[in-house]
Amino acid sequence: MSIRTKVSTALEKFEGGRAFKARVGVAAREQLSRSRLHPRLADLTHIYVEASFLCNLACRMCPRLLEGHKEGLMPMDRFMRLVPLMRHLEAVVLTGYGEPLLHHDLHEFVALVHSCGASPRLSTNGTILNREKSDRLLDAGLDNLQISIDAGTAETFEYIRVGGKWDRVLRNAENFHALLRERGLEHVGTGWVFVVMRDNFRELPLAVREAARCGFPLFVAKFIERNALEFETEQNIHDNDGNLLIDAAEYADIIAECEKIAGESGMEFRLHPFHMGERGNCLVDPLSSFFMDWMGNISPCCHLPVRSEFGEFPHHSFGNVDETEIMELLLGPRAQSFWGNWRNMRIPHICRRCHQVTRMPNRADYSHGDDWPAELSGAGFLSR
């Protein structure tokens, strides 16, 4: 009996397993009848989906509960409403403002993405990445796992990631890489992600050494992305024009040391520049992706969450998948107006004050888009 048959037979023995097979079957049938994506959506390559808006940590630079939003977990039937789109995407990143591993059915989300032909990816704080969860995710077809670890010592890590335990996270990372080797899954990508701040930048070399020891093939050093909290403002190592607020010579020496350690270990060290953006857009590259929160609200990116559990959406919301089919939302006036502005070198009104816009290398080449109400009153953008 083949492994596939054994798994299928085992799943049939309990109701949850039969439901899981049915859900995956829906995606598989959709995959077989793949149709061409609408030309107006041709730029979309990946999306971010918030499976969980619960978290077991209280990281100092995280704006998760800044506005007291309702917490919860995304139900599978809501996630399945993305199937018509997912079968056209390169990747689905199951990450939002919560810890995705707190979702007990996360492996089913991964399996559904995988069955649609897209790459299932995940970012986690690593604190509860145990053997059982790891096996389930890998069995479901996980392609990439990023672990956020913003320190090189226990003291700094536990100060920044309040509630986290340094030793536990490193042990989980080591065990995950050992599991990949054990199962012959070295093709599954992993990365250590480090948010560079004034309190931790001197620990970058220590962190790179730990990443190499744990088995990470990639180390990503990036900067604060939202600037919504006082802590973030205090911790930025750049001003809004990209000028360093720390000693430039010391910083250059630290980065050189990181590159040397990584090179000797056969690991890639990737430092995000301050001024960055793909295809001339902002760091998020809003033409290629969007964000869906756990309640089904669609917004242009994770830096513009909707967070309305009352059905009253701000202007930057594209709508909710519980009320409108995903393709109709994306081809509707709000989404098309937003993307039309970016395509025509105009910064949409809702993006003007975003920290990411300050990091665009060619922001001076962009004009301002119209306000939402003015944009929605006409349809001229549809033909541009």
Sequence and secondary structure as in RCSB ss.txt:
>XXXX:A:sequence
MSIRTKVSTALEKFEGGRAFKARVGVAAREQLSRSRLHPRLADLTHIYVEASFLCNLACRMCPRLLEGHKEGLMP
MDRFMRLVPLMRHLEAVVLTGYGEPLLHHDLHEFVALVHSCGASPRLSTNGTILNREKSDRLLDAGLDNLQISID
AGTAETFEYIRVGGKWDRVLRNAENFHALLRERGLEHVGTGWVFVVMRDNFRELPLAVREAARCGFPLFVAKFIE
RNALEFETEQNIHDNDGNLLIDAAEYADIIAECEKIAGESGMEFRLHPFHMGERGNCLVDPLSSFFMDWMGNISP
CCHLPVRSEFGEFPHHSFGNVDETEIMELLLGPRAQSFWGNWRNMRIPHICRRCHQVTRMPNRADYSHGDDWPAE
LSGAGFLSR
>XXXX:A:secstr
  HHHHHHHHHTTSHHHHHHHHHHHHHHHHHHT     GGGTT  EEEE SB   S   TT  TTTT     B  
HHHHGGGHHHHTT SEEE  SSS GGG TTHHHHHHHHHHTTSEEEEEE  TT  HHHHHHHHHHT  EEEEE  
 SSHHHHHHHSTT  HHHHHHHHHHHHHHHHHTT TTSEEEEEEEE TTTGGGHHHHHHHHHHHT SEEEEEE  
   SHHHHHH SB TTS BSS HHHHHHHHHHHHHHHHHHT EEEE  SS  GGGS TT TTS  EE TTSEEES
STTS    TTS   TT  EETTTS HHHHHTSHHHHHHHHHHHTTEE GGGTT HHHHT TTGGG EE   HHHH
HT  GGGG 
